[in-house]
């Protein structure tokens, strides 16, 4: 029995700037044998203390004294703690942190990597580089070209109305395509800020730029809109799921015919336990799985599951992850540049391999 006897919860924050991760809450679960499992949740600026208190005072007490090997039972126990669908929203994000720590414990107890625990161990995972920098088109194109020069053969930029006008999105796409050439895959993410008509007009307009996928073309709750866009997208793949959480949302998105590529994120769906359910459902329905963001966790899942096609790669020059990049120094991930792109090699440490930079922890710990 892998009995959980204690939970330590700490919050960290820093100058977030343009980052969408302003604070991070770290969870450490200790077993009676002294084994420690680590997980974390990312929070907007000013919200970390809410996540910390919710985890420490509501969710963690539900699993103290329980066997960490029974991860599905523990997930249900946490999710049902607050009745009448109270497990949704930020509660699900906080469950993710504890679920990560539980899986970390399970893998460490078995003295294996997380990828081995989920059943596989490929020696490299294909990536696309996140190039969603908030820059003028010419500067963005220059940055994209530098990534291609480093060996990347697939990259994603942002064209969301929350950050740029349609005209600026057009300029970004045109400039980046010209800078990277015709042989590099180009993905565009609009973060659910368009409607169906806009998406279809833009797809026609961008046809000459050979877009590989259009990501989140409409609002996440607009399943009919997803289906309408996909039905008329031609050769462009429709990707989605960044703002979807539970399995039932992915069931609707997939069975409604809304996406070609599913993008579950273990940090918002409820951890690895729920992510695996979503993955299995997507694969069973013939969809490609390409998780977005959360490189320290998704690298393990991608290495352990052959069905994961792409891993989104955030380099250190990308400020979007904010405090998360500064706080964690592990897992240690190595690049492998090959003729067809940049691959990431699997971490080798047992468990998740999460390591906290002690200097950053001291500097950014919140009261």
N, C-alpha and C positions, 0 to 999 in steps of 0.2 A: 504493500500500500504506500502510495506517495502522498502522505498526509500533509495538508497545508496548515501551518500553525500561526503564521503571521503575515501581515501585509503592510508594507511601507509605501507611502504615496507622497511624491514631491512634485512641486510645480516650478517651472523655469520660464523666464521671459527675457526679451531684449528689444533692441530697436528693430522694429519689423519693416519699416520702409514700405516698399511695394509688395512685401511678402504676404502670402495668404496663410502662412503659419506664423503667428506672432508669439505663441506660448506652447509649451510642451509639458505634459504631465507624465511622470515616470512611475511605474508600479513595480515593486519588487515583492514577489511572493516567496516565502521561506517555508521549507518542509521541516519535519521533525528531525530529519537526518542532516540538516544544515544546507541542503541544496537550495539555490536561489534562482528563480525564474524572473526574467525582466520583460516588461512590455511598456507601451507608451500610447498616449493619445495626443493628437495635435489640436490646438484650440486657437480661435481668433484672439487678438490682443484684448486683454482685460477679462477673459472668460476662464482662464486656467484655474483660478481658485474655485469656481463653480464645479468644474470637472473633478478637481482634487477632492472636494467635500463629498460629491456624489459617489465617487469611487470608495473613499475611505469610510463613509458613514452609512451608505445604503447597499452598495453592491458587494464589496469585499466581505462584509460580515456573513453574507449568504454562502460563501465557499470556505470560510475558515473551519477547519476540522474535517474537511471533505478530502476525498481521494482525487488528486489531480489527473489520474489516468482516465477518469470518467468525464472527459471533456464535454461530451454532448449533454450529459445530465447537469453539469455545472452551468453550461450555457443556458439551458432552459430555466434553471433555478434563478439565475440573474435576470433573465428576460422577463420572467413572470413575477418578479419581486414587487413591481409597481403595477397594480391591476388595471384592467380596462385599457389595454394597449399602451400602458405606460412605459414599455420597453423601447418605444420608438424615439426618434429625434436624437438629442444629445445623449440620451441614456444608451442607445446602441453604440455610439462612438466610445463611450466610457467602458462598455462591455468589451469592446475590441481590445482595449489596453490590458484588461485582465485575461482575456482569452489568449493574447500573445504570450503573456507570462506563463499561462498554463501549458501551452504548446512548448515553450522554451524548457519548462521543467520536464515534460515528458521526453523530449529529445535528449536532454542532458542525462536523465535517468537511464536512458538506453545507450548513452555514450555515442550518439550519432548526430549527424546534421539534420536539420528539419527536412531537407529535401529527401534524405534517406527515409525519414519517418513517414513521409507521404507516399513513398514507394518508388522513387527513381533517383537517378544521379547522372544527368547528361553533363558533358564536360564543358559546354559553352552554351550561351543563350543569345539569340539575335536581339539587337536593340534598334530603337529609333531614338534620335536625340531630341530632347525638348529644347526648342529654340523660340519659346514664347516670351522673348524679351520685349519689354515696352520701349521700343526704339523707333525712330523715323525709318521709313522704308529702306533708304540707302544704307543706313547703319545696320539694320537688321539683315539685309542682304550680305553685307560684309561679314557679319558674325556667322551667318549660315555658310558662307563660302569657306570660312576658316574651319568649321566643323567638317566639311567635305574634304578639305585638305588634310585633316587628321585621320581620314579614312571612313567617315560615316557615309552611308549610302541610303539613309532614310531619315527624314527630320520633320518635325511638326512646328507650325507657327500658329499664332492666334489672330483671329479676325472678329472677335466678339464685339457686339455693339456696346457692351459695358465699358470698352476701352477705346474703340476706334469707330469711325463712321464707315459706312459701306464703301465710300470712295477711298478711304485710307486702307481698308481691307483689300480692295482691288489693287492698290499701289503696292502693298506688301507682297501679295501673291505674285504679281508681275515681276517685281524687283528680285525676289528670292528665286523664282524659277530661272530668271536670266542668269543669276549669279551662280547657281548650283549645276546648271546644265540639265539636259533632258533625261539623263540616266539615273538620277537620284530620285527616290520616292519622296513626294511632298504631301504631307497631311495638313489639314487646316481645321482648327478647333474654334467653334463659335460659341461654346459654353451655353447652349440652349437659349440664345438671345434673339433668334430669328423666328419668323413664322413660316408656314409652308410656302407661300407665294415668294417670299424673299429667297428662301433656300433654293427653289427651283430656278428662279431668275439668275441667281449667282452661279449655280451649277452650269447653266447654259453659257454664261459670260466667261466662266473659267475653263470651259472645255478645251480651249487652246493651250492651257497651262498644264494639262494632264495631271489633275489632282488624284492622288491615290485613294484617300478617304476624306470624307467630310464628317466631322465629329460634333455630336450634339446639335443638330440643325434646329431643333425646336425645344420648347420647354419640356422638362422631364415628365410632366404629367400628361402631355399631349401624345398619347399612344397612337391615336388616329393620324396625327400629323406626321409622326415617324413613319407610319406605314405609307402615307401618301408620298412622302419624299423618296423613300426607298423604291417605291414602285416606278418612279420616273427618273431615277438617278443615273440610269445608263450603266456605264462601266465603273462609276465611282462607288466605292464601298461606303456604307453608312455605319459609323461607329457610335456607340452610346453606352451609357451606364454610369458615367462619372457622378451624376447626381441621384442615382438610384441606389437603394440600400438593400432591402429585404429580398429574399428569394421570390416572393410573390410578385414583386415589381418586375423582376427580370422575366418571370414566367409570362406576364402580360406583354412586356416589351418584345420578347422573342416570339411567342405564339401569335401575337398580332402581326408578325412579319415586319417589325420596325427596324431591325438592325442586321447587319452582316457580321459585325465584330462587337463582342461583349467586353466591357471594360470595368469589371468589378474592382473595388478598392477595399481591401481587408480592414482598413482603418475606420471606414464609415458603415460597413455592412454588418458589423458585429464580430469582427475578428476572423481568424482562419477557419473556424468551425463553420460559420455561415458562408464564407467565401468558397469553401469546398463544395457546398451544396449548390451554389450558383454556378460554379465551374462545371460540375457534373451535368447540371440541367442544360447549360449552353452547349456543351460538347454532344450530349445526347440528341440535341436538335440541330446538329450540323453547323453550329456557329464557331467562329474563331474566337479565342479568348486572348485578350491583350490587356492586362491590368494597367491602370494608370497610376503614376506617382508611386510613393511608398517603396522606394528601391530597397531599403534594408530588409523588408519582409518579403516582397514579391520576388526577389532574386532566388530565395529558397524554393518558393512554389514553382517558379518557372524552371528551375533546375530539376525539380522532382516530378514535373508533369510535362510530358512530351507535347501535349496538346496546347500548351501556351506558346503562341507564335512569336509575340514581341514582348520586350520589356522596355518600358519608357525609361530613358536614361537622362538623369539630371546631373550635369557637371557642376563643379564647385563654383564656376563663374555665373551660375544661375541663381539669382537672389530670391526666387519665388518661395523657396522652402525656409528661408529665414533662420530662426533659432534652431530648427531641427538639424540643419547642416553644421552649425557651430557646436551643438551639444554632443552629438554622437561621433565617435571616432571609429566605430566598428558597427556592423561586420566589415571586414577588409575585403574589398572587391577588386579584382584585377581585370584590365582590358586585354582583349586579344584582337588585333587588327588583321583582318584578312581581306582578300581581294573583293569580296562581296559585302563588306561592312565591318562594323565594330561589334564584337561579342563581349559578354561579361562571363568570367569564369566563376564557378561556385565557391562560396566560402567553405572552409574546411573545419572550423571550430564546431564543437558540439552545440546543439541548440540553435538559437537565432544569432548568436555571436554579437549581440548588442553590447557595445562598450561606451561608457560615458566619459567624455573628456573632463578630468577632475578640475582643471583650471576654469573651463567654461561653466561647469556646475557651480563652482564657488562664486563666480562672477554674476551668474544670471539667476540664481535661486531666488524664488519669490517668498516673501514672508507668509 
